Amino acid sequence: MPDDANRTEPSEGRLTHFDRDGRARMVDVGAKETTRRVAIASGIVTMQQSTVDLIRDGRAAKGDVLAVAQVAAIMAAKRTHELIPMCHPLMLTGIDVDFALQATAIEIEARVETRGQTGVEMEALTAVSVAALTIYDMVKAADRGLIIGSIQLEHKEGGRSGVWNRITDGGN
């Protein structure tokens, strides 16, 4: 197979993680410019009000739910390439995870940054996903009806495609 067979740029609408023959491949980012890359993802865990109160008051049997979820999210972002087959291992330069407690839900937001040749959308989405799963694990004994949902990319910047925002550029 010619060396350049996997180096072609995708045409509009073509999936990048498949070669011309439809086989899975890891995209070659070697020729891409190194730029600052940022991604912000969000998600929500819906639960009973009493469960939110348990978390807010620090009365969960397993400990500080949000502190554990924050550490889990950071660890997950750093290990995304081990979980998602076609993700590149990245040197992340920053990971911030925030939680907003509502009456019957916890909103999660993760912001991930790097200077590199590929974006950090998957790392931000993975951080939110694992934070949500950790919250579920920490309080499932008190409330088995938790709902994890709306995990989505909110913002990305860097690279050739520039800036994208869910609110202005393509929210579903």
Steps between C-alpha positions, in 0.01 A plus 500: 500500500645842414616703799268788412184282489409597855612862474231636272293782637134410542254652259203682646277253684750209487579325825868542584550179699452275196740452210398484132415131545277559803745363757544672834812712534654753731522834322855619430528843662876531446474776240244705693600827661555503876247741649322564828199267514208542739180303542211543743244225553200477727258247639237461768408243763135521602395363839262541791523825691590305813802356316621847398457606864703197613783601265479871587507427874788251473292212640564240227616171651797471263636849573532831313319417176609803300864482609520137392315574173740787428807281545340223292426748219859625495637147497262402220596796280867406537428138400251555219736350242489173698119487478417635154686296237584771244591779745858621512683514833525869584701711740217691666593840638184564698186327622228679695182332618211693653171391652182702544243358741139559400186395688487155337819479295872557486636672191854406403740702285852398399752726327810336354800668337816400318751634251508242230406373158155363582205616706388405849127454444511131591695575818240756613211266416670211679560716809129591519392140440721358774404778743133411442565129546694570819214706641268209419732252672540716809125539569333202333421346840287804583343551156507233229291714265775744401500599134820591318435712194575778256872435479608731222772722360434867575809668355822419318780714369834455333627344186393556143126483575525788749230571755169316536227579754187293556281806554603684184633233264291188521315416815261212459 
